[in-house]
Structure formats: structure tokens, C-alpha cells
Amino acid sequence: MSGALVVEAPGPLTLVQDLGRPGLAHLGVSPSGAADRAAHRLANRLVGEEEGAATLEVTLGGLVVRATATLFVAVTGAPTTVRVDGTPTASHTTVVLRAGARLHVERPARGLRSYLAVRGGFVVAPVLGSRSRDVLAGLGPAPLAVGDVLAVGDPTRPLPDADRAPAPAPVTVLDVRPGPRRDWFTGDAWSTLLGTVWAVTADVDRVAVRLSGPALTRAVTDELPSEGLVRGAVQVPASGQPLLFGADHPVTGGYPVLAVLTPAAADAAAQLRPGDAVRLAG
């Protein structure tokens, strides 16, 4: 073991995440994993770790951790200020934490989730092959709490030549593809889906993001038997207001899926905050 990070403040919600537990939907287990997988992978690359190594998913900042040994860390995702013993630095760059130093991930000005990776990776016992917390199923490590000690493993790969990366642009457009039940909707519903500037409601979590705008109308009003759901599915319930399903989506759903976000768009959707405006493009 190379040391540890001691949690002094977890912020509103900080979870251990990796790339999830795919392939278990037949057991009723969602893939889960990092909500913004691109940011998770980038954080690991900046500290020379495998992309599947566990990171800390920090929602709306507030995380404070103390290093027990000299560690290399990186914070990506929502652009934010990272403070080391009170001295500000930027996210999306590799940071050295000396033994005893405190790192504070501040609340981001935009975006929702930041990812903290550590060189050597977090040593966390897997559950069903993953160290991810699934908030819907209650699987995986509990949300971080004050006093938690996160052991860090030994590095197995060299540090990369690059120690910084560009921060992501604000999320304004999400790319979609037609979903399996597009034919259950009117032609106007598809054009409305793509032609509307949608407002992100307060219903935002790791399960789904609810949008608000004109109602999407169905051409087929029959009851739909429950069928499989995937991350990025754009499901339209009876209200006509679309839901964008995230990492901890249910494995089945009974409302038709009009569209599906591309993998990159599903990552971007994980950074939407209540009140944001977003368009869908297909």
C-alpha cells in the first residue's frame, strides 16, 4: 500500500465509482459505474492508472481529504478549483499531495460531478465484480463519510508525459439516435424532441434527468410491456416530458423509449444541473 486518503468532509455526495458491472441485467443488476465515464477515464490517465481503476465521484464539490503519504492525484469532470492546504490550483491537472496535506474540491461553477483519481488506485473490495456504488440498488461501497480511510495501492504504470488536459465545454447539445419505440410517437414528437430547448428540472440524480418542455405525443397509446433499458435511453412517460436515464437506471421500464443518447452524450448528460438549458440533436 502507498498510503491513504482520510475523508475530513464528504460534501453533499461522494461515491466510489469505476466502470461498473456490465452483463448482469438478467440478474436485475444495472451496470452502474461512473456517471461521466469520459471524466473518470481522464482522471485515471492523468495519474498513470488503468481507466477502470476506482475514482471518487464528487457531486457539487465539498470533498476534503488528507493524505497520509505523498500521493499524485487528479480531479476532472466539472471544472472547479482544487485547493491544497488552502492554495488554489485548477482541476484537470496532476497534483502532488505531500504527507499531511489537505485537498479540497470546491463546488464547481458549472457542471455537477468531479472525479478524483489517485496514482496507485483506491483499494476497495468489489461487489459483483465492481467497486461502484449503485444508488438505486444499494450495491457497492456506501457513500463516503467523515473519518473514512481510503487505502491507496502501489503504482504499476509510469506517470504519463502530459500532466494536464483541457476542461470540458458547457453542455448545451446532446446527440441522440432513434430509439426502439420511435414508431410509437407522432412525427411531430420527433421534431419537437430535436427542435426544443429543454429545461433541466430539479429531478436530477444518478438514475435519471427529467426535462421540461412541450409534451411529446404518442401515436400508439397501448400499454407497453416492460422491456430492457440502457444508459442514455430517452424514455417518455405519460406526462410527455422526457427522462434521460443515467448510470443507475432500472434494468426495465414500461414506457416507450423515443431516442437513445450516444455514449458521449450520456457522459455529458451526467453534468446537467437543475435549471440548465439543453437541446437534443439527431
Disulfide bonds with the S-S distance in Angstrom:
none
